[in-house]
Amino acid sequence: MTMLGLLLALLLPLSGIRVLTNFEGGSVGKVEQVSPTHLRCAVQGQSDQEHRNRQANWYYFELTNLPRQPITLDLVDLAGEYNYEGPAYSVTRGTRPVYSYDGADWRHFSDDEVSWDEREPHLTLHFTPEQDHLWIAHVTPYTHKDLVALLGAFHKSPYLEELSVGRTVEGREIPLITITNPKIPDANKKVIWLMFRQHAWETGSSWADDGAVRFLLSKDERAARLRDQVIYKIFPLADPDGIADGGVRYNRNGYDLNRNWDTVDPQKMPEIAAQRRAILDWVD
């Protein structure tokens, strides 16, 4: 092989569409290139501690080296289990994934860009890229980076307190934030505990939390009255590992942090143990 031939052989694999997940929350399964403009991307999914109840409802990946011509992308390997019964599908005929060219402005694919095949249940996206790269996700992502940006915008607020109540299976800190007016004695206030993202894929709860925090720390007169009357204790990211690693429903040991809330096991579910301890210590 000539030097030019060797160079072309090395460059050609890089000239096609690339699928990347090397970022917070990124997740995709096996990727198959059917043609230069047709990809089959498996949804990685996640199973519980018994290797059952596979949930295939989170994918988040970046496409680069996109040509300015129609692209076909199949989302496959969607069958899972729910409560030990299957096949169960979280991605269905009515699913409309989201996409973004900048990682900030997210839009849903339109109805005419999505189709469903019942024979081998899979969702197909048909679109023509406007740029050479874009991100695709099941729903609009919300990661630890977004939380840091949110709290950073209010880091000088006298009404905000941040702390860690423990660490996850993989050693990440478990955040707890408190919002109240410190000039009003705690004894005269009600206490409201809020928890978000026990299931990592449920990013909508984080967007609700984001809006609530922004309001409670705002200059709005109603927010000021609430801060005077209430102590808000908020777990914004109940499963930091899952959120970082692109998990779905279970912690890194395979345990559902919602359904196992009544179980205290610091080894298998350190997240629950730490969160319950924080609540009970406050009550005490």
C-alpha positions in Angstrom: 0.0 0.0 0.0 1.3 3.4 -0.9 1.7 6.2 1.7 -1.3 8.0 0.1 -3.4 4.8 0.3 -2.4 4.3 3.9 -3.4 7.9 4.8 -6.8 7.5 3.0 -7.4 4.2 4.9 -6.8 6.0 8.2 -8.9 9.0 7.3 -11.9 7.4 5.7 -13.3 5.9 9.0 -13.1 9.3 10.5 -15.0 10.9 7.6 -18.3 9.2 8.5 -20.9 10.2 11.2 -19.5 9.8 14.7 -21.6 9.0 17.7 -20.1 10.3 21.0 -21.2 10.0 24.7 -18.0 11.3 26.4 -19.9 13.9 28.5 -22.0 14.0 31.6 -25.2 11.9 31.2 -24.2 10.5 27.8 -25.5 7.1 27.0 -26.0 4.9 23.9 -25.7 1.2 23.2 -24.2 -0.6 20.1 -24.1 1.6 17.0 -24.3 0.1 13.6 -23.7 2.0 10.4 -26.1 0.8 7.7 -24.9 3.4 5.2 -23.1 6.7 5.3 -26.3 8.4 6.2 -28.1 5.7 8.1 -27.3 4.6 11.7 -28.9 2.1 14.0 -28.3 3.2 17.7 -29.3 0.8 20.4 -30.7 2.3 23.7 -28.3 1.0 26.4 -30.9 0.7 29.1 -30.3 -0.4 32.7 -31.3 -3.4 34.8 -31.8 -3.8 38.5 -29.8 -5.7 41.1 -31.4 -9.0 39.9 -30.5 -8.2 36.3 -34.2 -7.9 35.6 -36.7 -5.0 34.9 -34.5 -3.5 32.2 -35.5 0.1 31.5 -34.6 1.5 28.1 -35.8 5.0 28.3 -32.7 7.1 28.4 -30.3 7.9 25.5 -28.2 11.1 25.1 -25.5 11.3 22.5 -23.8 13.6 20.1 -23.5 13.2 16.3 -20.5 14.8 14.6 -19.3 14.9 11.0 -22.8 15.2 9.8 -23.4 15.8 6.1 -25.9 18.4 4.9 -28.2 15.7 3.5 -31.1 13.6 4.9 -30.1 11.3 7.8 -31.9 8.2 9.0 -31.4 7.1 12.6 -33.0 4.1 14.1 -33.4 3.8 17.9 -33.4 0.0 18.5 -33.2 -2.5 21.4 -36.2 -0.9 23.1 -37.8 -4.0 24.8 -37.6 -4.0 28.6 -39.4 -5.3 31.6 -41.6 -3.5 34.1 -42.5 -5.1 37.4 -41.1 -8.4 36.0 -43.4 -8.3 33.0 -42.4 -7.8 29.4 -41.9 -6.8 26.8 -42.4 -3.3 28.1 -41.5 -0.2 26.0 -40.7 3.2 27.3 -39.8 4.4 23.8 -43.0 4.0 21.7 -44.8 5.2 18.6 -45.7 8.5 20.4 -42.1 9.3 21.5 -40.6 12.5 20.2 -36.9 12.8 21.1 -35.3 16.2 21.5 -32.3 17.7 19.7 -29.9 20.6 20.1 -27.2 22.2 18.1 -25.6 24.0 21.0 -26.5 21.9 24.1 -28.7 24.6 25.5 -31.7 25.2 23.1 -33.6 21.9 22.8 -36.4 21.2 20.5 -38.6 18.1 19.8 -38.4 16.3 16.5 -41.6 17.0 14.6 -44.2 14.3 13.8 -43.1 14.2 10.1 -39.5 13.5 11.2 -40.4 10.4 13.3 -41.8 7.0 12.3 -42.4 3.7 14.1 -41.9 0.1 12.9 -44.1 -2.4 14.7 -42.4 -5.5 13.1 -39.1 -4.9 15.0 -40.3 -2.2 17.4 -38.0 0.7 16.8 -38.3 4.5 16.4 -36.8 6.1 13.3 -35.7 9.7 13.0 -35.6 11.3 9.5 -33.9 14.7 9.4 -31.6 17.0 7.5 -28.9 18.5 9.7 -28.5 22.3 9.8 -25.0 22.0 11.2 -22.2 19.4 11.2 -23.1 18.2 14.8 -26.0 18.0 17.1 -27.1 16.3 20.4 -30.1 13.9 20.7 -31.8 12.9 23.9 -34.9 11.2 25.1 -36.0 14.4 27.0 -34.1 17.6 27.7 -31.1 16.8 29.8 -30.3 18.3 33.2 -27.0 17.4 34.8 -24.8 18.3 37.7 -23.3 21.0 35.5 -26.7 22.7 35.2 -27.2 22.6 39.0 -23.7 24.1 39.5 -24.6 26.9 37.1 -28.0 27.5 38.9 -26.5 27.7 42.4 -23.6 29.8 41.1 -26.0 32.4 39.9 -27.2 32.8 43.5 -24.0 32.0 45.4 -24.1 35.5 47.1 -27.7 35.1 48.3 -28.1 35.2 52.1 -31.1 32.9 51.7 -29.2 29.9 50.2 -27.2 27.3 52.0 -25.4 24.4 50.3 -24.0 21.2 51.9 -23.3 17.6 51.2 -25.0 14.9 53.3 -22.9 12.0 52.2 -21.5 10.2 49.2 -22.8 7.8 46.5 -21.7 4.4 45.5 -19.1 5.9 43.2 -18.1 8.5 45.8 -19.9 11.6 44.5 -21.3 14.1 47.0 -25.0 14.1 47.7 -26.2 17.7 47.7 -28.7 19.3 50.0 -29.7 22.9 49.7 -31.7 25.0 52.1 -33.6 28.1 51.3 -35.1 30.4 54.0 -34.7 33.8 55.6 -32.1 33.3 58.3 -33.2 36.5 60.1 -36.5 34.8 61.0 -36.2 32.2 63.8 -36.6 28.6 62.5 -39.0 27.8 65.3 -41.6 30.0 63.7 -41.5 28.3 60.3 -42.9 25.3 58.6 -40.4 22.9 56.9 -40.9 21.5 53.5 -38.6 18.7 52.1 -38.3 18.3 48.3 -36.5 15.6 46.5 -35.8 15.3 42.7 -34.2 12.8 40.4 -34.5 9.6 42.4 -34.7 8.1 38.9 -31.8 9.6 36.8 -33.7 9.8 33.5 -36.6 11.9 34.9 -35.0 15.2 34.0 -38.3 17.0 34.0 -38.3 17.0 37.8 -34.9 18.9 37.8 -36.4 21.5 35.5 -39.2 21.9 38.0 -36.7 22.2 40.8 -34.6 24.7 38.8 -37.7 26.9 38.4 -38.7 26.6 42.0 -35.2 27.5 43.3 -35.1 30.5 40.9 -38.4 31.7 42.2 -37.7 31.1 45.9 -34.5 33.1 45.7 -35.9 35.9 43.6 -37.0 39.4 44.6 -40.6 38.6 44.1 -42.7 39.6 47.2 -44.4 36.3 47.3 -41.0 34.5 47.4 -40.0 36.8 50.2 -43.1 35.9 52.2 -42.4 32.2 51.7 -38.8 32.5 52.8 -40.1 34.2 56.0 -42.6 31.5 56.7 -40.9 28.3 55.4 -37.6 26.4 55.5 -37.1 24.6 52.1 -34.8 21.6 52.3 -34.1 20.3 48.8 -32.3 17.3 47.5 -31.8 18.5 43.9 -30.0 15.3 42.6 -31.0 12.2 44.5 -29.0 9.9 42.2 -25.8 11.8 41.3 -24.1 8.7 39.9 -26.9 7.8 37.5 -27.2 11.4 36.4 -23.4 11.6 35.6 -23.2 8.1 34.0 -26.3 8.2 31.9 -28.3 5.8 34.1 -32.0 5.3 34.0 -33.8 4.1 37.2 -31.3 2.4 39.5 -28.2 3.4 41.5 -24.8 1.9 40.6 -25.6 -1.2 42.6 -28.9 -1.7 40.8 -31.3 -0.5 43.5 -34.3 1.8 42.8 -33.8 4.8 45.1 -37.6 5.5 45.1 -39.0 2.0 45.7 -36.4 1.2 48.3 -36.9 4.4 50.3 -37.9 2.4 53.4 -34.7 0.3 53.3 -31.6 1.6 55.1 -28.4 -0.1 53.7 -25.4 2.2 53.6 -23.4 -0.2 51.4 -26.0 -1.0 48.7 -27.9 2.3 48.8 -25.7 4.9 50.5 -27.8 7.6 48.8 -31.0 6.6 50.7 -29.1 6.2 54.0 -27.6 9.6 53.7 -30.8 11.4 52.8 -32.9 9.7 55.5 -30.2 10.5 58.0 -30.3 14.2 57.0 -34.1 14.3 57.4 -34.1 12.4 60.8 -31.3 14.5 62.2 -33.3 17.6 61.3 -36.4 16.2 63.0 -34.3 15.3 66.1 
